[in-house]
Amino acid sequence: MGRLGVTEILVILAVVLLLFGGKKIPELMKGLGSGIKEFKNAAKDDSSAKKEEDTKE
């Protein structure tokens, strides 16, 4: 049950296509990509701020 085969992935993609439609999927992926990018930038800024605090002490 741990691994997905080609058939399962195709079924999932078909269901997503039916639910959201062809025009909405690129908008969803764009939003997801920008969200991931913002998360990475925030994590990077947080780790650099923590390093600065460590060097000041």
C-alpha positions as CSV (number, residue, x, y, z in Angstrom):
1,M,0.0,0.0,0.0
2,G,3.0,2.3,0.4
3,R,3.8,2.9,-3.3
4,L,1.7,4.4,-6.0
5,G,1.7,2.9,-9.5
6,V,1.2,4.5,-12.8
7,T,-2.5,3.6,-12.9
8,E,-3.2,5.1,-9.4
9,I,-1.4,8.3,-10.4
10,L,-3.4,8.6,-13.6
11,V,-6.7,8.1,-11.7
12,I,-5.7,10.8,-9.2
13,L,-4.8,13.2,-12.0
14,A,-8.1,12.5,-13.8
15,V,-10.1,13.2,-10.6
16,V,-8.2,16.4,-10.1
17,L,-8.9,17.4,-13.7
18,L,-12.6,16.7,-13.3
19,L,-12.9,18.6,-10.0
20,F,-11.0,21.7,-10.9
21,G,-11.1,21.9,-14.7
22,G,-8.3,22.6,-17.2
23,K,-8.3,26.3,-16.7
24,K,-8.1,26.4,-12.9
25,I,-5.2,23.9,-12.5
26,P,-2.4,26.3,-13.7
27,E,-3.7,29.0,-11.3
28,L,-3.6,26.5,-8.4
29,M,-0.1,25.4,-9.3
30,K,1.1,29.0,-9.6
31,G,-0.4,29.7,-6.1
32,L,1.2,26.6,-4.7
33,G,4.6,27.5,-6.2
34,S,4.5,31.0,-4.8
35,G,3.6,29.7,-1.4
36,I,6.5,27.3,-1.4
37,K,8.8,30.1,-2.5
38,E,7.6,32.4,0.3
39,F,8.0,29.6,2.8
40,K,11.6,28.9,1.7
41,N,12.5,32.6,1.9
42,A,11.0,32.9,5.3
43,A,12.9,29.9,6.6
44,K,16.1,31.2,5.0
45,D,15.6,34.7,6.6
46,D,14.8,33.1,10.0
47,S,17.9,30.9,10.0
48,S,20.1,33.9,8.9
49,A,18.6,36.0,11.7
50,K,19.3,33.3,14.2
51,K,22.9,33.0,13.0
52,E,23.3,36.8,13.5
53,E,22.0,36.6,17.0
54,D,24.5,33.8,17.8
55,T,27.4,35.8,16.5
56,K,26.5,38.9,18.5
57,E,26.5,37.1,21.8
